[in-house]
Structures are given as C-alpha cells and as structure tokens.
Amino acid sequence: MSALAVASIVFVCVFVGALFGMYLRRLLPGSHLSEDSKDVVRLATGLVATMAALVLGLLVASAKGSYDTQKSGLDDITANVTLLDRTLAQYGPSAQEARAILRTTLAGAIARLWPADASQMPTLGAAETTAGGESLYAHVLALVPATDAERALQAQALRIATELAHGRLLLIAQQETAPVSPLFLVILTSWLAVLFVSFGLFAPRNATVVTAFLISALSVSGAIFLILELERPFGGVIQISSAPLRNALEHLGE
C-alpha cells in the first residue's frame, strides 16, 4: 500500500474520531460531562497524547536517519565509481575493457534503481548488476602489471571494487529492512483516534472547531506520510536524486 493511501486512512480514522466524539456528547447524560469527568478524561488522554507525540517524533527521526544513511551510502558509491574509472584509466589501454564493463553495469544499476516504469520496484540487487560487478572484478584481477606503478594501480582498483561491492550490499540490506510495521501503525492510529474522540467529546459544535480538527488530522496524517516516504528513498515523492550517479556515468570512459 502506498504512503498516500496509508496517510489517507489515518486521516479518515482521526478526523472521523473527532466527529464521533462530538456526536457522542449528545448521547451521554449530563453527569458524564461534569467538570470532574472532564478532568479525568483530560488526564487519561494527556498520557495518550504524550505517548503518541513521542512515538511520532521518534519515527520521524528514525526515518530521516535511515534516509540520510542511504543517501550517504549512494554518495560513497558515486565517488568510488569515479575513482575506480580514473584508476583504470591511469593503468592504461589494457584496462579499457574493465572500464567499459563498469560503465555498462552502472548504467543498468541506475535504470533499475530509478526505473522509468513506476510499477517496478527500485532495487540494486538485480542479478545483472551482480554479474556485472563480478565480471568487472575478474577483469581487474586478470590484469598483468608490468611495473610497480601498474601493480599499485591494480591493487588500488581491486580495493575500490571491493568497497563498491560492500557499499552496494549495504544499500541492498537497508532497502530490504522493513519500514514501519503495519501493526505498529494500527496501534499508533488507534491512539490518535482515541485522542481525537476525547477532543470532540468536550468540544462545542461549530465550524471553527471542525476546521481545527480537520487541520490537526491533516497534520497528523502528513507526519505518517512523511515517515513512510522517508523509508522509501528511491521511490515516491521524497526520493534521493539520481543526478550524482548520472553525472558520474556521463564522465566514465573519458
């Protein structure tokens, strides 16, 4: 289910909860709406509000941290790709085939990580990318250096290729890490719905109050949308830019 769909469900649950609270007020006897009752309900919902606020804050911080980590990992891959290409260029003509494999593999990885077809899942774990990386490493390993400088360049190229593989596997593991658990979202939404029911229970029935509930429900569902979008950094509305990798691809082989 998309982040927008989940956020819409949360919005409906929360806003309808507030309206239900306003409706429920008409059904309750006057003794249930006394000041003592209001104080008890406020204390109880204050606890729920504190828990919900803490959880939302932690989820936003966690999602932003995950997003920044994957962006940093992609930046490292971009830098290593460029560095590997320059190292192979310094090695000489015998490394041209390895450079061509690097370019082809990177172009395919970009196409799979930011697919033109929105229905496809972005991934770095495609078998073609793995095969390209293994072929690149094999070609670098098969180089026969004739001088100390070439031996040093080969060793450096192998080290960078290993770092590239490590960075890719790390990004794959981070992509496969489950975002927010559906059960967790259900529990959080139930807290928010109960909270808004209590708000509506003691609120006067007028357009200003309903508008305030509407804006608050939009804000809460917007936070859920933000969390889910940040957990999907290579798809959706808030995604990591492909510009650095595409720029690196344009300069490979020069």
C-alpha positions as CSV (number, residue, x, y, z in Angstrom):
1,M,0.0,0.0,0.0
2,S,1.3,3.4,-0.9
3,A,2.3,6.1,1.6
4,L,-0.5,8.3,0.4
5,A,-3.1,5.6,0.9
6,V,-1.9,4.8,4.4
7,A,-1.9,8.5,5.3
8,S,-5.4,8.9,3.9
9,I,-6.6,6.1,6.1
10,V,-5.0,7.6,9.1
11,F,-6.6,11.0,8.3
12,V,-10.1,9.4,8.0
13,C,-9.7,7.5,11.2
14,V,-8.6,10.5,13.2
15,F,-11.0,13.1,11.7
16,V,-14.0,10.7,12.0
17,G,-12.9,10.0,15.5
18,A,-13.2,13.7,16.4
19,L,-16.6,13.9,14.7
20,F,-17.7,10.8,16.6
21,G,-16.7,12.4,19.8
22,M,-18.8,15.4,19.1
23,Y,-21.8,13.1,18.2
24,L,-21.2,11.0,21.3
25,R,-21.5,14.1,23.5
26,R,-25.2,14.4,22.6
27,L,-25.9,10.8,23.7
28,L,-24.2,10.9,27.1
29,P,-26.1,12.0,30.2
30,G,-25.1,15.3,31.8
31,S,-23.4,13.6,34.7
32,H,-20.8,12.1,32.3
33,L,-19.9,15.6,31.1
34,S,-19.3,17.2,34.5
35,E,-16.0,19.0,35.3
36,D,-14.8,16.0,37.4
37,S,-15.3,13.8,34.4
38,K,-13.6,16.2,32.1
39,D,-10.5,16.3,34.4
40,V,-10.2,12.6,34.4
41,V,-10.6,12.3,30.7
42,R,-8.0,15.0,30.2
43,L,-5.5,13.2,32.4
44,A,-6.0,10.0,30.6
45,T,-5.8,11.5,27.1
46,G,-2.8,13.6,28.2
47,L,-0.9,10.3,28.7
48,V,-2.0,9.0,25.3
49,A,-1.1,12.3,23.7
50,T,2.4,12.2,25.3
51,M,3.0,8.7,24.1
52,A,1.7,9.4,20.6
53,A,3.9,12.6,20.3
54,L,7.0,10.7,21.5
55,V,6.4,7.8,19.1
56,L,5.7,10.2,16.1
57,G,8.9,12.2,16.9
58,L,11.0,9.0,17.2
59,L,9.6,7.6,14.0
60,V,10.3,10.8,12.0
61,A,13.8,11.0,13.4
62,S,14.4,7.3,12.6
63,A,13.1,7.6,9.1
64,K,15.2,10.7,8.5
65,G,18.3,8.9,9.8
66,S,17.6,6.0,7.5
67,Y,17.1,8.3,4.5
68,D,20.4,10.2,5.3
69,T,22.3,6.9,5.7
70,Q,21.2,5.6,2.3
71,K,21.9,8.9,0.7
72,S,25.4,8.9,2.2
73,G,25.9,5.3,1.0
74,L,24.9,6.3,-2.5
75,D,27.3,9.2,-2.4
76,D,30.1,6.9,-1.4
77,I,29.3,4.6,-4.3
78,T,29.3,7.5,-6.7
79,A,32.7,8.7,-5.5
80,N,34.1,5.1,-5.7
81,V,32.8,4.6,-9.2
82,T,34.5,7.8,-10.4
83,L,37.7,6.9,-8.6
84,L,37.8,3.4,-10.0
85,D,37.3,4.6,-13.5
86,R,40.2,7.1,-13.1
87,T,42.4,4.4,-11.6
88,L,41.8,2.1,-14.5
89,A,42.4,5.0,-16.9
90,Q,45.8,5.5,-15.3
91,Y,46.6,1.8,-15.7
92,G,46.5,2.1,-19.4
93,P,44.8,0.6,-22.6
94,S,44.7,-2.9,-21.2
95,A,42.1,-1.8,-18.6
96,Q,39.7,-0.4,-21.2
97,E,37.5,-3.5,-21.2
98,A,37.1,-3.2,-17.4
99,R,36.2,0.4,-17.8
100,A,33.5,-0.5,-20.4
101,I,32.1,-3.1,-18.0
102,L,32.0,-0.5,-15.2
103,R,30.1,1.9,-17.4
104,T,27.6,-0.7,-18.6
105,T,27.0,-2.0,-15.1
106,L,26.5,1.4,-13.7
107,A,24.0,2.4,-16.5
108,G,22.0,-0.8,-15.7
109,A,22.1,-0.2,-12.0
110,I,20.7,3.4,-12.5
111,A,17.9,2.1,-14.7
112,R,16.9,-0.4,-12.1
113,L,17.3,1.9,-9.1
114,W,15.2,4.7,-10.7
115,P,13.0,2.7,-13.1
116,A,11.1,4.6,-15.8
117,D,8.1,2.3,-15.1
118,A,6.6,3.4,-11.8
119,S,5.2,-0.1,-11.2
120,Q,8.6,-1.6,-10.9
121,M,10.3,-1.8,-7.6
122,P,13.6,0.1,-7.4
123,T,16.5,-2.2,-6.5
124,L,20.2,-2.6,-6.5
125,G,20.0,-6.4,-6.0
126,A,19.3,-7.4,-9.6
127,A,21.3,-10.4,-10.9
128,E,22.6,-8.3,-13.9
129,T,24.2,-5.9,-11.5
130,T,25.8,-8.7,-9.5
131,A,27.1,-10.3,-12.7
132,G,28.5,-7.0,-13.9
133,G,30.3,-6.4,-10.7
134,E,31.8,-9.9,-10.7
135,S,32.9,-9.5,-14.3
136,L,34.5,-6.2,-13.5
137,Y,36.4,-7.6,-10.6
138,A,37.5,-10.6,-12.6
139,H,38.8,-8.4,-15.4
140,V,40.8,-6.2,-13.0
141,L,42.2,-9.3,-11.3
142,A,43.2,-10.7,-14.6
143,L,45.3,-7.6,-15.5
144,V,49.1,-8.4,-15.8
145,P,51.0,-5.5,-14.4
146,A,54.5,-5.0,-15.8
147,T,55.7,-2.3,-13.5
148,D,55.5,-1.4,-9.8
149,A,53.2,1.5,-10.7
150,E,50.8,-0.8,-12.5
151,R,50.8,-3.3,-9.6
152,A,49.9,-0.4,-7.3
153,L,47.1,0.7,-9.6
154,Q,45.8,-2.8,-9.9
155,A,45.8,-3.2,-6.1
156,Q,44.0,0.1,-5.7
157,A,41.4,-0.8,-8.3
158,L,40.7,-4.1,-6.6
159,R,40.3,-2.3,-3.2
160,I,37.9,0.2,-4.7
161,A,35.9,-2.5,-6.4
162,T,35.6,-4.4,-3.1
163,E,34.4,-1.2,-1.4
164,L,31.9,-0.7,-4.2
165,A,30.5,-4.2,-3.7
166,H,30.4,-3.7,0.1
167,G,28.5,-0.4,-0.3
168,R,26.1,-1.9,-2.7
169,L,25.3,-4.9,-0.4
170,L,24.9,-2.5,2.5
171,L,22.3,-0.4,0.5
172,I,20.5,-3.6,-0.5
173,A,20.3,-4.7,3.2
174,Q,19.0,-1.2,4.1
175,Q,16.4,-1.3,1.3
176,E,15.2,-4.7,2.4
177,T,14.8,-3.6,6.0
178,A,11.1,-3.4,6.7
179,P,9.8,0.1,7.3
180,V,7.2,0.8,9.9
181,S,5.4,-2.3,11.0
182,P,1.7,-2.4,9.9
183,L,0.7,-3.5,13.4
184,F,2.7,-0.5,14.8
185,L,0.8,1.9,12.5
186,V,-2.5,0.3,13.6
187,I,-1.7,0.8,17.3
188,L,-0.5,4.4,16.7
189,T,-3.6,5.2,14.7
190,S,-5.8,3.8,17.4
191,W,-4.1,6.1,19.9
192,L,-4.6,9.1,17.7
193,A,-8.3,8.2,17.1
194,V,-9.0,7.8,20.8
195,L,-7.3,11.1,21.4
196,F,-9.4,12.9,18.9
197,V,-12.6,11.3,20.2
198,S,-11.8,12.8,23.6
199,F,-11.2,16.2,21.9
200,G,-14.6,16.1,20.2
201,L,-16.3,14.8,23.3
202,F,-15.9,18.2,25.1
203,A,-15.7,20.5,22.1
204,P,-18.6,22.8,21.0
205,R,-20.2,22.1,17.7
206,N,-19.3,24.9,15.3
207,A,-17.4,25.4,12.1
208,T,-14.3,26.7,13.8
209,V,-13.9,23.6,15.9
210,V,-14.5,21.3,12.9
211,T,-11.9,23.2,10.9
212,A,-9.4,22.9,13.7
213,F,-10.0,19.2,13.8
214,L,-9.6,18.9,10.1
215,I,-6.2,20.8,10.1
216,S,-5.0,18.7,13.0
217,A,-6.0,15.5,11.3
218,L,-4.2,16.6,8.1
219,S,-1.1,17.4,10.2
220,V,-1.0,14.0,11.9
221,S,-1.6,12.1,8.7
222,G,1.0,14.3,7.0
223,A,3.5,13.1,9.6
224,I,2.7,9.5,8.8
225,F,3.1,10.2,5.1
226,L,6.5,11.8,5.7
227,I,7.7,8.8,7.8
228,L,6.6,6.3,5.1
229,E,8.1,8.4,2.3
230,L,11.5,8.7,4.0
231,E,11.5,4.9,4.5
232,R,11.4,4.6,0.6
233,P,14.3,6.9,-0.5
234,F,14.4,5.5,-4.1
235,G,10.6,5.8,-4.8
236,G,7.7,8.0,-4.1
237,V,7.6,11.8,-3.7
238,I,10.6,12.3,-1.4
239,Q,13.4,10.3,-3.1
240,I,17.2,10.5,-3.4
241,S,18.3,12.3,-6.6
242,S,19.9,10.2,-9.3
243,A,21.8,13.3,-10.6
244,P,25.2,12.4,-8.9
245,L,25.3,8.9,-10.3
246,R,24.1,10.0,-13.8
247,N,26.7,12.8,-13.8
248,A,29.4,10.2,-12.9
249,L,28.1,7.9,-15.7
250,E,28.5,10.7,-18.3
251,H,32.1,11.1,-17.4
252,L,33.1,7.5,-17.3
253,G,35.5,6.4,-20.0
254,E,36.9,9.9,-20.6
